[in-house]
Amino acid sequence: MIHVIATIDLAPGTRDAFLAEFRKIIADVRAEAGCLEYGPAIDTESGIPTQHKLGADRVVVVEKWEDAAALRAHAVAPHMQAYRTRVKEFVRGMELRVLAPA
């Protein structure tokens, strides 16, 4: 199993529009072979003083995949290619972390 954390930097004020497009692909991604978990996350209030906030122009995607081959197949899936075209104007950058359980 691998864990994937994708931090997506968005153009100011576009998070809601980005998330609307993102939600359209969740069911398709979760149906992909090897997908164990897939979903967006944003800041929430915790009351913990050391919490590091993402801010209003970032979304973190939390994913789990059976293996790297499943993740590579996900990257080229037709619904992902169409999604990237739809959100291109919103995305300013992305940091991708692919991790193994320790």
C-alpha positions in Angstrom: 0.0 0.0 0.0 1.1 3.6 -0.6 -0.1 6.9 0.7 -0.4 9.9 -1.5 -0.7 13.5 -0.3 -1.2 16.1 -3.0 -1.2 19.8 -1.9 -2.8 21.9 -4.6 -2.2 25.7 -4.7 -5.1 27.5 -6.3 -5.6 30.9 -7.8 -7.1 33.3 -5.2 -10.8 32.8 -4.7 -11.2 29.7 -6.8 -11.3 26.9 -4.2 -15.1 26.4 -4.3 -15.1 26.2 -8.1 -12.1 23.8 -8.0 -13.8 21.6 -5.4 -17.0 21.5 -7.4 -15.0 20.0 -10.3 -13.1 17.7 -8.0 -16.2 16.2 -6.5 -17.4 15.2 -10.0 -14.5 12.7 -10.3 -14.5 11.2 -6.8 -16.8 8.3 -7.7 -14.8 7.4 -10.8 -11.5 7.5 -9.0 -12.8 5.4 -6.1 -14.0 2.8 -8.7 -10.5 2.5 -10.2 -8.6 -0.7 -9.6 -6.3 -0.3 -6.6 -7.9 2.8 -5.1 -8.4 2.4 -1.3 -9.1 6.0 -0.4 -9.5 9.3 -2.3 -10.8 12.7 -1.2 -10.1 16.4 -0.7 -9.5 18.1 2.6 -9.4 21.7 3.7 -8.6 23.5 7.0 -10.8 22.9 10.0 -10.7 24.5 13.4 -9.1 22.3 16.0 -8.3 24.6 18.8 -4.8 23.3 18.8 -2.3 26.2 18.9 0.4 24.4 16.8 -2.0 23.7 13.9 -0.5 24.8 10.6 -3.2 26.2 8.3 -3.3 25.7 4.6 -5.3 28.8 3.9 -8.2 29.6 1.6 -6.3 28.9 -1.6 -5.1 25.3 -1.0 -6.6 21.9 -1.0 -5.0 18.7 0.1 -6.0 15.4 -1.6 -5.5 12.4 0.6 -5.2 9.1 -1.2 -4.3 5.4 -0.6 -3.5 3.0 -3.4 -2.7 -0.7 -3.4 0.6 0.0 -5.2 2.5 2.5 -7.4 1.2 0.7 -10.6 -2.4 1.6 -9.6 -1.4 5.2 -9.0 0.3 5.4 -12.4 -2.8 4.0 -14.0 -4.9 6.6 -12.2 -2.7 9.4 -13.5 -3.5 8.6 -17.1 -7.2 7.6 -16.7 -9.5 9.4 -19.2 -11.6 11.0 -16.4 -8.4 12.4 -14.8 -7.2 13.9 -18.2 -10.6 15.6 -18.7 -10.6 16.8 -15.0 -7.1 18.4 -15.4 -8.4 20.3 -18.4 -11.4 21.6 -16.5 -9.3 22.8 -13.4 -6.3 24.0 -15.3 -7.3 27.7 -14.9 -7.6 27.2 -11.1 -4.4 25.4 -10.3 -1.2 27.4 -9.7 1.0 24.5 -8.5 1.1 21.2 -6.8 3.3 19.3 -4.4 3.0 15.5 -4.6 4.2 13.2 -1.9 4.1 9.4 -2.4 4.8 7.6 0.8 5.1 4.0 2.1 3.9 3.0 5.6 6.9 2.9 7.9 
